[in-house]
Amino acid sequence: MSGPDPAAGQTATAKKSSGTPAWARKSTLVLLIAVLALAVFGTTTQTWMTVTLDPNQVGQAGAAQTALEVQGSKAATAVTALALVALAGGLAAAIAGRIARWIITAIIVLAAAGIVAAAATVLANPLAAAQGAIAAATGITGSQAHVAVTAFPVLAVVAGCLLALAALLIIPAGRHWKTRTKYDAPAAGSAAPPAGPVDEIDSWDRLSRGDDPT
């Protein structure tokens, strides 16, 4: 009875050790960043605040509009732009080199921090965030109104935090990503030089291929 094949065991061990963890796969991480950035962008297309105006303050100019729905893109305009920056950064990380991945990670983290800060500002002072929409609807600035905040600013904060965490994974995950260059391996069609003595015909053949037979 023959024992286990040591070569097969070494091959299996090498394949196991060289495998990339699921969380570190380039496709998985890039897709996660893209989904989170699109989730943030999606929240800005929804209603973040419902503003109930005081008819006594807005007068005839706002009598026809006593209730306003303010989208996230108007309540926090920076969130939309920062979400697109994070999306572009995540896609760029898929083809970037080691140093470029550090820069892209910093950009995405800063964009995520800006998203969280802008959405948190809306949650902290919704009336101030709604003043632009109120002024556009009534022509009056500094009006008092009742503002009801929806869940979408909170979702933007959560998605922004997760986006920053996902971006930080680029650095350790990038160690498992292979970067191919033209210097990594010889071309598949190139042949090794003959080991034996080289005659004149072989010399001309090698010169025609750009090799120096000397």
N, C-alpha and C positions, 0 to 999 in steps of 0.2 A: 504494500500500500504506500503510495507516494504521499509525502507531506504537502502542506500548503505551499503554493508558489510564492517565494519571497518577492519576485519581481511584480507580481500582480498586487501584492499587499502594498508595496512601495508606490505603485501607480495610483491605487485608491487613496492612499494617504496624501499624495501630492495633489490629487484633484480636490480632496476635501479641504486641504489647507489653503489652496489657491482660490477657493470659491469666495465670491463677494457676498457679504451679508445682505439680507433683503432690504434693510433700511438704507444701505449704502449704495444700492444700485442707482446708476445715473438716471435711468428712465423713471424709476419710482420717485426719486427726490425732485427731479425737474417737474414731473407731473404734479407732485404735492404742492410745490411752490406756485405753479400756474393755477391750480385749483383754488388755493387760498387767495391769491391776488385777484382772480376773477370773482371770488366770493365777496371780497371787499368792494370791488367795482360794482357788483350786483346790488349791494346794499344802498349805494348812492343813487340808484335809479328808483328806489322806493321812498315812501313817505317817512321822514324822520320825525316830523312834528306836525301837530294839528293846532292851529292858532285860532282862538276865538276872540274876535275883536269886540271892543266896547263901542256900541253905536253912538254913545254920547261923546266919545272922544274923536272918532273918525268922521262924524258928521255925514253930510250928503255924499262926500267923495267915496266913503267906504260903506255906505248903507247897503249897497247891493252885495257886498262881500263881507259878511260877518264871520265867516270861517274860511281859513286858508290851510291848504295842505302843502307843506314845505318838503321838497325832496332833499335827499342827502347831498346831491350835487350842488344845491343852492345853500344849504345850511353849512356845509364844510367843503368848499370847492377844492381844497388841497387834497382831500382824500381820493378823489377821482384820478388826479394826476399822479399821485404817489402810488396808487394801485397799478397803473400802467407802467410806471418805472420798475416796480417790483416784478411785474410780469416779464418785461423785457430782460431784466437781469437774470431771472430764472432760466429763460431760454438761452441766454448768452453763456451761462455757466456750463451748458452741455458741450460747448466747443472750445471753452477757454482753457488756457494753460494753468500751471500751478500758481504763478504769481497773479495772473488775471483773476483767478477764482477768489483770492483774498480780497482784491478790490471789489469784485462783484458782490461778495458776501457783505462787505461794509456798506455798499450802496443799498442793498436790499434791507439790511438791518436798520439803516437810517430812514429808509422809506417807511418801514413798518413802524418805527418809533414816531414818525410824523403822523401816520394814520391814527395810531392810538392817541396821540396828543390832541389831534384835531377832533376826533370823535368824543374824547373825554371832555373837551372844552364845551362841546354842544350839550353834553349831559350835565355839566356843572352849571351852565348859564344858558338855558335854552331860549330865553327871551331875547338875549343879546344876539344869539345866532339867528333868530327869526326877524330881526329888525330890517334886514335888507329886503326880505320878501314882503314885510308889512309896508315898507316905504314904496316898493314897486307897485303894490296893489292899491294903496290909498293916497300916496303922495305925501304922507305925513311921517316924519321920523320921530323917534323917541316915544312912540305910543305904548301905552300899557295894554296888555292883553293876557289872556289865559292860554298857556302853552301846555299841551299834552304830548309827551315824548313817547314814541313807539319803541319797539324792541330792536329796530335796525341799527341805531347807534351802538347799542350794547354788542350786537353781533359783529359790527365793524371793529370794536375794541378787541373782542375775542379772536377774530380772524387775524387782526394785526399782530397780536401776541404770538399766535401760532406761526404766522409768517416769519417773524423774527427767529423763532426757534428752528424752523425748517431751514432758514438761511444759514444758521450757525452749523448745521449738520454738513454743509458743503465742504468745510475744511477737513474734518476727519474722513468723510466719505470719499473725497477726492484722492486719497491715498490708494484707493482700490480702483480708480479709473485709469485706464490705459490711454496714453497719448502716443499716437503713431506718427512717426516722421519718416522721411525718405532715407534716413540713416539707420533706422532700426534693424533692417535685415536686407540682405542682397536681393536683387530682383529674382523672381521665380525662374526666369528663362536663362539666367546667367549660369555658366558652367564653370566648374573648378578647373584650374590649369592642370595639364597632364603632369604626372609625377615623373615620367621617364624623360629621356633626352628629346629635345625638340629639333626637328629637321627644318629645312627651308620652307617647305609648304606650310607646316604648322606655324612658323614664324610669320609668314605673310597673312595667314588666316587670323592670327591674333592681332596683327597690326591693323587689319581691316576692321576688327571689332573695337579698336582703340586701346588695346592692351600693349604693354611694353614687354617683349619677351626676354629682354636682357637681364 
